[in-house]
């Protein structure tokens, strides 16, 4: 019988995360579309402004204002998770625009549910209940590198003044692993 080689993890081939972007937006309206074919409840959540800015050494440097967008939020039939599906428009100070596409999953529990549904006793949630995949599309040359990058983010809901629920995300670029193993 041939001798079996011991398996040793080659961590250098695993991808790593580089802090890249910080997103802030919010909402104060929800339009319940009802239960759809999948059994999920579809809720349209228009976004009310916000920002997308680069952090640290991330390139290219960006500073966008979010002018509009909608989260087509789906609440699973068992009410355990919400599925984020955002398409938003963001523009820099020169008038160059990008499309931000976000897909993710949010745990719905005693911390997040009051925020999602605007309960008066809601408080800001810590990070750790939402994870998202971010994609940026644009035709503007200085932002074209963003289209070839893979981004993931950690998301939370924030209690803002009045009836506004804030949404914050800390977004990292995924860097490919290296090596032969």
C-alpha positions in Angstrom: 0.0 0.0 0.0 1.4 3.4 -1.0 2.3 5.7 1.9 -0.3 8.5 2.3 1.1 12.0 2.4 0.0 14.0 5.5 -2.2 17.0 4.5 -0.9 20.3 5.7 -3.0 23.4 5.2 -1.5 25.9 2.7 -2.9 29.1 4.1 -1.0 31.3 1.6 -3.4 30.1 -1.1 -6.5 31.3 0.7 -7.8 34.7 -0.2 -7.4 37.6 2.2 -9.4 40.8 2.7 -8.2 44.4 2.3 -10.3 47.1 3.9 -11.5 49.2 1.0 -14.8 51.1 1.3 -17.3 52.4 3.9 -20.9 52.8 2.9 -23.6 54.7 4.7 -27.2 55.1 3.6 -30.7 54.8 5.1 -34.4 54.4 4.6 -37.6 55.6 6.1 -40.2 53.9 3.9 -41.1 50.3 3.1 -43.5 49.0 0.4 -44.7 45.5 1.1 -45.3 43.7 -2.2 -46.5 40.5 -0.4 -45.6 36.9 -0.5 -44.0 35.9 -3.8 -43.6 32.5 -5.6 -40.6 31.5 -3.5 -42.6 31.8 -0.2 -40.6 34.9 0.7 -42.2 38.3 1.5 -40.9 40.9 -0.9 -40.4 44.5 0.5 -39.3 47.4 -1.6 -37.1 49.7 0.5 -36.1 53.0 -1.2 -32.8 54.4 -0.1 -32.5 58.0 1.0 -29.1 59.3 0.0 -25.8 58.3 1.6 -22.1 57.9 0.8 -19.5 55.4 -0.5 -15.9 56.3 0.4 -12.6 54.6 0.2 -10.6 53.9 3.4 -6.9 53.5 4.1 -4.6 52.6 1.2 -7.3 51.3 -1.0 -7.1 52.4 -4.7 -8.7 53.9 -6.6 -9.7 56.6 -4.1 -13.5 57.2 -4.2 -15.9 59.5 -2.7 -19.5 59.0 -4.0 -22.8 60.4 -3.0 -25.7 57.9 -3.3 -28.5 59.7 -5.0 -31.1 56.8 -5.3 -31.5 53.1 -5.0 -33.8 50.4 -3.8 -33.3 47.3 -1.7 -35.7 44.5 -3.0 -35.6 42.9 0.5 -36.9 39.4 0.7 -37.9 38.0 4.1 -37.7 34.2 4.2 -40.9 32.3 4.9 -39.7 31.2 8.3 -38.8 34.9 9.2 -35.2 33.9 10.1 -33.3 35.7 7.4 -33.7 38.7 5.1 -32.2 38.7 1.7 -30.7 42.0 0.6 -30.8 42.9 -3.2 -29.8 46.5 -3.8 -29.3 48.5 -7.0 -28.1 52.1 -6.3 -26.7 55.0 -8.2 -23.7 56.9 -6.8 -22.0 60.0 -8.3 -18.7 61.7 -7.5 -18.0 65.5 -7.3 -17.1 65.5 -11.1 -20.5 64.0 -12.0 -19.2 60.5 -12.8 -21.6 57.8 -11.8 -21.4 54.1 -10.8 -23.9 51.4 -10.2 -23.6 49.7 -6.8 -25.0 46.2 -6.7 -25.4 44.4 -3.3 -26.6 40.9 -2.5 -26.5 39.6 1.0 -28.1 37.9 4.0 -29.2 39.5 7.3 -30.2 37.5 10.4 -33.6 38.6 11.6 -33.8 38.5 15.4 -34.6 40.6 18.5 -31.8 43.0 17.6 -32.4 43.5 13.9 -36.2 43.1 13.6 -37.1 46.3 15.5 -34.8 48.3 13.3 -36.0 46.7 10.0 -39.7 47.4 10.9 -39.2 50.8 12.6 -40.2 49.9 16.1 -39.9 53.0 18.5 -37.8 51.0 21.0 -35.2 50.0 18.3 -31.5 50.5 19.1 -28.4 50.4 16.9 -27.3 46.9 16.1 -23.7 45.8 16.3 -22.0 44.4 13.2 -22.3 40.7 12.9 -25.8 40.1 11.7 -25.4 40.8 8.0 -22.9 39.8 5.3 -23.0 41.1 1.7 -21.4 40.8 -1.7 -20.7 44.2 -3.4 -20.2 44.8 -7.1 -19.6 48.1 -8.9 -20.3 48.8 -12.6 -19.2 51.9 -14.5 -18.1 53.1 -17.9 -15.8 55.8 -16.5 -12.1 55.0 -17.0 -10.8 56.1 -13.6 -13.3 53.7 -11.8 -13.0 50.8 -14.3 -10.6 48.9 -12.0 -13.5 48.5 -9.5 -15.4 46.3 -12.0 -12.6 43.7 -11.8 -12.5 43.5 -8.0 -14.5 41.3 -5.7 -15.9 42.9 -2.5 -17.6 41.6 0.6 -19.0 43.6 3.5 -20.2 43.4 7.0 -23.5 45.3 7.5 -25.5 46.7 10.4 -28.7 48.8 10.9 -28.4 52.1 12.9 -31.1 53.9 14.8 -31.1 57.5 13.4 -33.1 60.6 14.3 -36.8 60.5 13.6 -38.1 57.6 11.5 -34.8 57.0 9.6 -33.1 53.7 9.8 -29.4 53.9 8.9 -27.5 51.2 7.1 -23.7 51.0 7.4 -21.3 48.6 5.7 -17.6 48.0 6.1 -16.4 46.6 2.7 -13.3 44.7 2.0 -11.7 43.8 -1.3 -10.9 40.1 -1.6 -7.3 39.5 -2.7 -6.5 36.2 -4.3 -4.3 33.7 -2.5 -0.9 32.7 -4.0 1.4 29.7 -4.1 1.1 26.3 -5.5 -0.7 24.4 -2.7 
